[in-house]
Amino acid sequence: MHVNHDRMPCAANSTRRILPTLLGTLTIIVVVAFLSVVGCAGDGAETDTRGAAADTVAESDGAGAAQSGLRRAASADLGLGGRNDSNAGVPGRWIERTVTDEELTPEQQTEIRRLESLGYLAGSRSAPGVGGVTVHDRELAGTGHNFYTSGHFPGALLMDMNGSILHEWRCEFLTAFPDREDLVTEDRTHRWRRAHLYPNGDVLAIFEGAGIIKIDKDSNVLWAADNGAHHDLDVHPDGRIFVLTRRAHVVPEVNRRSPVLEDYVTIMSSDGRELDRVSVLESFLKSDYARALIALDMEHHGDVTHTNTVEILDGRLADRIPAFEADNVLICLRRIDTIAVLDLEAGRIRWLMAGPWLGPHQPTVLPNGNILIFDNGEELEISRVVEFDPVTQETVWQYGGEPEDGFYSKTCGSNALLANGNILVTESDGGRAFEVTRDGTIVWEYSNPARAGDRGQFIAALFEMVRLPEDFPLDWLAP
């Protein structure tokens, strides 16, 4: 449903030191043997340059290690280390038909409701005794303003480098979607997962797994679409909005018994109309990487890919990797520790890489053609940010610290290159953002002063902090 509002008011607003287990090692041997039989095409314009990044297998004890080993083995054998899909040959085994609502059993209906309600906690880590800007080296830190979303409320904040709040946007879910009480859950409709600020003060915001809204600088709703938007969005220079959406349903090709979450890249007009929608799952299964997903045992996971990032490509890497041509999108699939390029026009995955990261978020192409990615390191319980060359797959730079002084976010997380060459990192679960130099010095740090939990015992999550450049227009701010 797409709702247009007549400006209705909202409420004011190092190498990893982990030894492979025997189980993991055996799993790798079995899967590699299997995949060497089924194979997977992927010729492209580049030679196979799989290096340490793609070949590394990092295991930990237990069943989780075996599954991780399965993923790594599949990627190593199938050329997932940055090879191009030939975009030719026999399509994957996709079945267009899905089970209708009338055919669903009560158990399937219950599972659909559970999958659709998945969201994020307002906070999960004990609150520290300090809040606000805790480090600010004015000579080495960047300048500008900070725009961010916090787990403690359905809104976004604009803050200067000293921690002073300059503006707040706020909109409750039922204000934007008054007829969708059925979508309300604590974990997804009580906060914004991601937001985008326009130069005129308008804001796009995602209610996780429920919908996307656009509001003006005074928090009046301009439009709202309950399209299952989740995780991330990007705005094209021509005004179109590219947003991740999802639908829980039975897809027989994946699982004939249990519903799954199918992710889409949905393209919307600037006024909120849906223009096109491309299935991430279908794009995999119609590509030369179909066997990769099948080998990864996706039928045992309702959230089969967990797509968490979408970035519109501008073509800067296309001379080295043709798949990176303009208007294709870079996506990240947390469930299979993979990043990929999706050709929206062809509806196919054109390039894919599984590197030495676990549960990653926010891959972004840098001006020099490298890619920066937030490696959550969920099985290690220590995160890092990594810059790597997608052609050679060599790590160019990384920052992660050590367990005693590092950072960790099991969920979410973000990173961005700043104009001064420093990296801005959002440690979501820790409610913290910091700016780090290339030599590993933290020159600016912010700890969220907002609290979450029924007793205010948790620091509110920071889903993403964006540094706006000094020349970003702010003339719409109230005097």
C-alpha positions as CSV (number, residue, x, y, z in Angstrom):
1,M,0.0,0.0,0.0
2,H,1.2,3.4,-0.9
3,V,-0.2,6.3,1.2
4,N,0.0,9.9,0.2
5,H,-0.5,12.5,3.0
6,D,-1.3,16.1,2.8
7,R,1.7,17.1,4.9
8,M,0.2,15.5,8.0
9,P,2.1,16.4,11.1
10,C,4.2,13.8,13.1
11,A,5.3,14.2,16.6
12,A,8.3,16.6,16.8
13,N,11.5,15.1,16.4
14,S,46.4,-9.3,11.7
15,T,45.5,-12.7,11.0
16,R,42.7,-14.4,12.8
17,R,43.9,-16.6,15.5
18,I,41.4,-19.4,15.2
19,L,42.2,-23.1,14.7
20,P,40.0,-25.1,12.3
21,T,38.1,-27.9,14.0
22,L,38.2,-31.4,12.6
23,L,34.5,-31.2,11.8
24,G,35.1,-28.0,9.8
25,T,38.0,-29.5,8.0
26,L,36.1,-32.6,7.0
27,T,33.2,-30.4,5.9
28,I,35.5,-28.4,3.6
29,I,36.9,-31.6,2.0
30,V,33.4,-33.0,1.4
31,V,31.9,-29.8,0.0
32,V,34.9,-29.1,-2.2
33,A,34.7,-32.6,-3.6
34,F,31.0,-32.1,-4.3
35,L,31.4,-28.7,-5.9
36,S,34.2,-29.9,-8.1
37,V,31.7,-32.2,-9.7
38,V,28.8,-29.8,-10.1
39,G,31.1,-26.8,-11.0
40,C,30.0,-23.3,-11.7
41,A,30.6,-21.1,-14.8
42,G,32.1,-17.6,-14.4
43,D,34.5,-16.7,-17.2
44,G,34.2,-12.8,-17.4
45,A,36.9,-10.5,-18.6
46,E,39.2,-11.1,-15.7
47,T,41.4,-14.0,-14.9
48,D,40.8,-15.9,-11.6
49,T,42.8,-13.7,-9.2
50,R,41.7,-15.5,-6.0
51,G,44.2,-14.6,-3.3
52,A,44.5,-14.9,0.4
53,A,41.3,-13.0,0.9
54,A,39.1,-15.5,-0.9
55,D,41.0,-18.6,0.1
56,T,41.2,-18.0,3.9
57,V,39.2,-20.4,5.9
58,A,38.6,-19.2,9.5
59,E,37.0,-21.7,11.8
60,S,35.9,-21.8,15.4
61,D,34.8,-24.7,17.6
62,G,31.3,-26.1,17.3
63,A,28.5,-26.5,14.8
64,G,28.8,-22.9,13.7
65,A,32.3,-23.5,12.6
66,A,31.2,-26.4,10.4
67,Q,28.6,-24.1,8.7
68,S,31.2,-21.4,8.2
69,G,33.5,-23.9,6.7
70,L,30.8,-25.0,4.4
71,R,30.4,-21.4,3.2
72,R,34.1,-20.9,2.7
73,A,34.5,-24.2,0.8
74,A,31.7,-23.3,-1.5
75,S,33.2,-19.9,-2.2
76,A,36.7,-21.3,-2.8
77,D,35.6,-23.9,-5.3
78,L,33.0,-21.9,-7.1
79,G,35.2,-18.9,-7.9
80,L,33.3,-16.6,-5.5
81,G,36.5,-14.7,-4.9
82,G,35.6,-11.8,-7.2
83,R,34.9,-13.5,-10.5
84,N,32.5,-12.3,-13.1
85,D,29.4,-14.2,-14.2
86,S,29.6,-14.8,-17.9
87,N,26.0,-13.7,-18.1
88,A,25.4,-16.5,-20.5
89,G,24.5,-20.2,-20.5
90,V,21.7,-22.0,-18.8
91,P,19.7,-20.0,-16.2
92,G,19.4,-21.3,-12.7
93,R,16.6,-23.6,-11.5
94,W,14.2,-20.8,-10.5
95,I,10.5,-21.6,-10.3
96,E,8.2,-18.6,-10.8
97,R,5.3,-20.0,-8.9
98,T,4.9,-19.5,-5.2
99,V,2.3,-21.0,-2.8
100,T,-0.8,-18.9,-2.5
101,D,-2.3,-17.8,0.8
102,E,-5.1,-20.2,0.4
103,E,-2.7,-23.1,0.3
104,L,-0.8,-22.2,3.4
105,T,-1.1,-24.3,6.5
106,P,-1.6,-22.7,10.0
107,E,2.1,-23.5,10.8
108,Q,3.3,-21.8,7.6
109,Q,1.2,-18.8,8.4
110,T,2.7,-18.6,11.8
111,E,6.2,-18.8,10.4
112,I,5.4,-16.0,7.9
113,R,4.3,-13.8,10.8
114,R,7.5,-14.6,12.7
115,L,9.8,-13.9,9.8
116,E,8.0,-10.6,8.9
117,S,8.4,-9.4,12.5
118,L,12.2,-9.7,12.6
119,G,13.8,-6.4,13.7
120,Y,16.5,-5.0,15.9
121,L,16.7,-4.2,19.6
122,A,16.7,-0.6,20.8
123,G,19.8,-1.5,22.8
124,S,21.7,-4.6,24.0
125,R,24.9,-3.5,25.8
126,S,25.1,-2.1,29.3
127,A,25.3,1.7,29.4
128,P,28.6,3.3,30.2
129,G,28.9,6.2,32.6
130,V,29.8,8.7,29.9
131,G,28.0,10.0,26.8
132,G,28.4,12.5,24.0
133,V,31.7,13.5,22.3
134,T,34.5,11.8,24.4
135,V,37.4,12.4,21.9
136,H,37.9,15.4,19.6
137,D,41.3,16.2,18.1
138,R,40.5,19.4,16.2
139,E,43.7,19.2,14.1
140,L,43.3,15.6,12.9
141,A,39.5,15.1,12.9
142,G,37.4,15.9,10.0
143,T,34.8,18.7,9.9
144,G,31.1,19.0,9.1
145,H,28.0,17.7,10.8
146,N,26.8,14.3,11.9
147,F,23.4,12.8,10.9
148,Y,22.4,9.6,12.7
149,T,19.6,7.2,13.8
150,S,19.4,5.9,17.4
151,G,17.6,2.9,18.9
152,H,15.8,5.0,21.5
153,F,13.2,6.6,19.3
154,P,11.6,6.6,15.8
155,G,13.6,9.5,14.4
156,A,17.0,11.0,13.4
157,L,19.3,13.6,14.8
158,L,21.6,16.2,13.3
159,M,24.6,17.0,15.5
160,D,27.7,19.2,15.3
161,M,31.3,17.9,15.9
162,N,31.0,19.0,19.6
163,G,28.0,16.9,20.2
164,S,25.3,19.7,20.2
165,I,22.0,18.6,18.7
166,L,21.0,21.0,15.9
167,H,17.8,19.4,14.7
168,E,15.6,16.4,15.3
169,W,13.2,14.5,13.0
170,R,10.6,12.2,14.6
171,C,7.7,10.2,13.2
172,E,5.8,7.3,14.9
173,F,5.0,4.3,12.8
174,L,1.2,4.6,13.2
175,T,1.3,8.3,12.2
176,A,2.7,7.3,8.9
177,F,0.8,4.1,8.6
178,P,-2.5,4.6,10.6
179,D,-4.1,1.5,9.1
180,R,-1.2,-1.0,9.7
181,E,-1.5,-1.8,13.4
182,D,-0.9,-5.4,12.3
183,L,2.7,-4.6,11.5
184,V,3.6,-3.1,14.9
185,T,6.3,-4.9,16.9
186,E,8.7,-3.5,19.5
187,D,11.8,-4.6,17.4
188,R,10.9,-3.0,14.1
189,T,8.4,-0.1,14.3
190,H,9.7,1.8,17.4
191,R,12.8,3.1,15.7
192,W,14.3,3.9,12.3
193,R,16.8,1.5,11.0
194,R,18.2,3.7,8.3
195,A,17.7,7.3,7.1
196,H,18.8,9.6,4.3
197,L,19.0,13.4,4.5
198,Y,18.2,15.6,1.5
199,P,19.8,19.0,1.0
200,N,16.4,20.7,1.7
201,G,15.9,19.0,5.1
202,D,13.6,16.2,3.8
203,V,14.4,12.7,5.2
204,L,13.8,9.2,4.0
205,A,13.5,6.6,6.8
206,I,13.1,2.9,7.1
207,F,11.0,1.1,9.6
208,E,12.7,-2.3,9.6
209,G,10.8,-4.9,7.6
210,A,7.7,-2.7,7.5
211,G,8.0,0.3,5.3
212,I,9.7,3.5,4.1
213,I,8.6,7.1,4.6
214,K,9.5,10.5,3.5
215,I,9.1,13.5,5.8
216,D,10.0,17.2,5.5
217,K,12.2,19.2,7.8
218,D,9.4,19.7,10.2
219,S,8.6,16.0,10.4
220,N,5.4,16.2,8.3
221,V,4.8,13.0,6.3
222,L,5.1,13.5,2.6
223,W,4.4,9.9,1.7
224,A,4.6,6.4,3.1
225,A,4.9,2.9,1.5
226,D,4.4,-0.3,3.5
227,N,6.5,-2.4,1.2
228,G,8.6,-4.4,3.6
229,A,11.6,-2.0,3.4
230,H,14.5,-3.1,5.5
231,H,18.2,-2.3,6.3
232,D,19.3,0.1,3.6
233,L,18.5,2.5,0.8
234,D,20.4,4.6,-1.7
235,V,19.3,7.6,-3.8
236,H,20.2,7.9,-7.4
237,P,21.4,11.2,-8.8
238,D,18.2,11.3,-10.9
239,G,16.1,11.1,-7.7
240,R,15.1,7.5,-7.9
241,I,15.2,5.6,-4.6
242,F,16.8,2.1,-4.4
243,V,15.6,0.3,-1.3
244,L,15.8,-3.2,0.1
245,T,12.4,-4.8,0.6
246,R,11.3,-8.3,1.6
247,R,8.4,-10.7,1.6
248,A,7.9,-13.8,3.6
249,H,6.3,-16.6,1.6
250,V,6.7,-20.2,0.5
251,V,9.2,-20.5,-2.5
252,P,9.1,-24.1,-3.6
253,E,12.5,-23.9,-5.2
254,V,14.0,-23.1,-1.9
255,N,11.8,-24.9,0.6
256,R,8.5,-26.6,-0.2
257,R,7.5,-26.8,3.4
258,S,8.6,-23.7,5.3
259,P,8.3,-20.0,4.3
260,V,11.4,-18.0,3.6
261,L,12.2,-14.3,3.5
262,E,12.8,-13.2,-0.1
263,D,14.8,-10.0,-0.5
264,Y,14.3,-7.5,-3.3
265,V,16.0,-4.4,-4.6
266,T,13.0,-2.1,-5.2
267,I,13.2,1.0,-7.2
268,M,10.9,3.9,-6.3
269,S,10.2,7.3,-7.8
270,S,11.0,10.4,-5.7
271,D,7.3,10.6,-4.8
272,G,7.1,7.1,-3.4
273,R,5.7,5.1,-6.4
274,E,7.2,1.6,-7.0
275,L,8.8,1.5,-10.5
276,D,10.4,-1.9,-10.4
277,R,11.4,-4.7,-8.1
278,V,14.2,-7.3,-8.6
279,S,14.4,-10.5,-6.5
280,V,17.9,-11.0,-5.0
281,L,17.2,-14.7,-4.7
282,E,16.0,-15.1,-8.2
283,S,19.0,-13.1,-9.5
284,F,21.2,-15.7,-7.8
285,L,19.3,-18.7,-9.0
286,K,19.2,-17.4,-12.6
287,S,22.9,-16.7,-12.6
288,D,26.0,-18.9,-12.9
289,Y,26.2,-18.8,-9.1
290,A,23.0,-20.8,-8.5
291,R,24.8,-23.9,-7.3
292,A,26.6,-21.8,-4.7
293,L,23.4,-21.1,-2.8
294,I,22.1,-24.6,-3.2
295,A,25.4,-25.9,-1.7
296,L,25.0,-23.5,1.2
297,D,22.0,-25.4,2.6
298,M,19.7,-22.4,2.3
299,E,16.5,-24.4,2.9
300,H,17.4,-24.6,6.6
301,H,17.4,-20.8,7.1
302,G,14.2,-18.8,6.8
303,D,16.2,-15.6,6.3
304,V,18.0,-17.2,3.4
305,T,20.3,-14.4,2.3
306,H,19.8,-11.5,4.8
307,T,20.7,-8.8,2.3
308,N,21.7,-5.7,4.3
309,T,23.3,-3.2,1.9
310,V,22.5,-1.7,-1.4
311,E,24.8,0.8,-3.1
312,I,24.2,2.2,-6.6
313,L,27.4,1.9,-8.6
314,D,28.8,4.9,-10.7
315,G,31.0,2.8,-13.0
316,R,34.4,3.8,-11.5
317,L,35.5,0.2,-11.3
318,A,34.1,-1.0,-14.6
319,D,37.4,-0.7,-16.5
320,R,38.8,-3.3,-14.2
321,I,35.7,-5.4,-13.4
322,P,33.0,-4.9,-16.1
323,A,30.2,-6.0,-13.7
324,F,30.7,-2.8,-11.8
325,E,29.2,-0.7,-14.6
326,A,27.0,2.3,-13.7
327,D,23.5,1.6,-12.3
328,N,24.3,-1.9,-11.2
329,V,24.1,-2.3,-7.5
330,L,26.6,-3.6,-4.9
331,I,24.8,-5.7,-2.3
332,C,25.9,-7.6,0.9
333,L,24.5,-10.9,2.1
334,R,25.2,-11.5,5.7
335,R,23.9,-15.0,5.9
336,I,26.5,-16.3,3.4
337,D,29.3,-13.7,4.2
338,T,29.3,-12.5,0.7
339,I,29.2,-9.3,-1.4
340,A,27.9,-9.3,-4.9
341,V,27.1,-7.1,-7.9
342,L,23.5,-7.3,-9.1
343,D,22.6,-6.3,-12.7
344,L,19.1,-5.0,-12.2
345,E,18.3,-4.8,-15.9
346,A,19.3,-8.4,-16.6
347,G,18.1,-9.7,-13.2
348,R,21.4,-11.6,-12.6
349,I,24.3,-11.6,-10.2
350,R,27.3,-10.6,-12.3
351,W,30.1,-10.7,-9.7
352,L,30.5,-12.2,-6.3
353,M,33.2,-12.4,-3.6
354,A,33.3,-14.3,-0.3
355,G,36.3,-12.9,1.7
356,P,37.7,-13.3,5.1
357,W,34.9,-11.7,7.0
358,L,32.0,-12.9,9.1
359,G,28.5,-11.4,9.0
360,P,29.6,-8.3,7.1
361,H,27.8,-5.0,6.5
362,Q,28.2,-1.8,4.4
363,P,30.6,-2.6,1.5
364,T,31.2,0.6,-0.3
365,V,33.3,1.4,-3.4
366,L,36.0,4.1,-2.7
367,P,37.2,6.7,-5.2
368,N,40.4,4.7,-5.7
369,G,38.5,1.6,-6.8
370,N,39.0,-0.3,-3.6
371,I,36.2,-1.5,-1.4
372,L,35.7,-0.7,2.3
373,I,33.7,-3.2,4.4
374,F,32.6,-3.5,8.0
375,D,33.6,-7.1,9.1
376,N,31.3,-7.8,12.1
377,G,33.4,-10.9,13.1
378,E,30.4,-12.4,14.8
379,E,32.1,-15.7,15.7
380,L,35.2,-13.9,16.9
381,E,33.4,-11.3,18.9
382,I,35.7,-8.6,17.6
383,S,34.9,-6.4,14.6
384,R,37.1,-4.6,12.1
385,V,36.9,-2.4,9.0
386,V,38.8,-3.6,6.0
387,E,39.9,-1.8,2.7
388,F,40.7,-4.3,0.0
389,D,41.4,-4.3,-3.8
390,P,38.5,-6.3,-5.4
391,V,40.7,-7.4,-8.3
392,T,43.7,-8.7,-6.5
393,Q,41.7,-9.2,-3.3
394,E,44.6,-8.0,-1.2
395,T,43.9,-6.2,2.0
396,V,45.2,-2.6,1.7
397,W,44.3,-1.4,5.2
398,Q,42.4,-2.6,8.2
399,Y,41.6,-1.4,11.7
400,G,40.3,-3.7,14.4
401,G,42.5,-3.4,17.5
402,E,42.8,-6.3,19.9
403,P,40.1,-8.0,22.0
404,E,41.0,-5.9,25.1
405,D,40.8,-2.5,23.3
406,G,39.0,-3.3,20.1
407,F,35.3,-2.8,19.1
408,Y,32.5,-5.3,18.3
409,S,29.1,-5.1,16.9
410,K,27.3,-8.4,16.4
411,T,24.6,-6.7,14.4
412,C,24.5,-3.7,12.0
413,G,27.6,-1.6,11.8
414,S,28.8,0.9,9.2
415,N,31.9,2.5,7.8
416,A,32.7,5.4,5.4
417,L,35.6,7.2,4.0
418,L,35.8,10.9,5.0
419,A,37.1,13.8,2.9
420,N,40.3,14.0,5.0
421,G,41.1,10.3,4.4
422,N,40.1,9.1,7.8
423,I,37.4,6.4,8.3
424,L,34.2,7.0,10.2
425,V,33.0,3.8,11.9
426,T,29.7,3.1,13.5
427,E,29.8,0.4,16.2
428,S,26.1,-0.1,16.3
429,D,25.6,-2.4,19.3
430,G,28.0,-0.3,21.4
431,G,26.1,2.9,20.6
432,R,29.4,4.4,19.5
433,A,30.8,6.1,16.5
434,F,34.5,7.0,16.0
435,E,36.8,8.6,13.4
436,V,40.1,6.8,13.0
437,T,43.2,7.8,11.0
438,R,45.1,5.5,8.7
439,D,47.8,4.9,11.4
440,G,45.0,3.7,13.8
441,T,44.6,6.8,16.0
442,I,41.1,7.6,17.1
443,V,40.7,11.4,16.6
444,W,37.0,11.8,17.3
445,E,34.6,9.6,19.3
446,Y,30.9,9.8,20.2
447,S,29.1,7.6,22.8
448,N,25.3,7.7,22.5
449,P,23.9,9.4,25.6
450,A,20.5,8.0,24.9
451,R,19.4,4.9,26.9
452,A,17.2,2.0,26.1
453,G,15.6,-0.9,28.1
454,D,12.8,-0.8,30.6
455,R,15.1,0.7,33.2
456,G,17.4,2.6,30.9
457,Q,20.1,0.0,31.5
458,F,21.3,-0.2,27.9
459,I,23.1,2.3,25.7
460,A,20.8,3.0,22.7
461,A,22.1,1.4,19.5
462,L,23.5,3.7,16.8
463,F,22.4,2.2,13.5
464,E,24.4,4.5,11.3
465,M,26.2,7.8,11.6
466,V,26.8,9.8,8.5
467,R,29.3,12.7,8.3
468,L,27.9,15.5,6.2
469,P,30.5,17.7,4.5
470,E,30.9,21.4,5.6
471,D,29.2,22.6,2.4
472,F,26.1,20.5,2.9
473,P,23.2,23.0,2.8
474,L,21.7,23.8,6.2
475,D,20.0,27.0,5.5
476,W,16.6,25.3,6.2
477,L,17.5,25.1,9.9
478,A,15.3,27.2,12.1
479,P,17.1,30.5,13.2
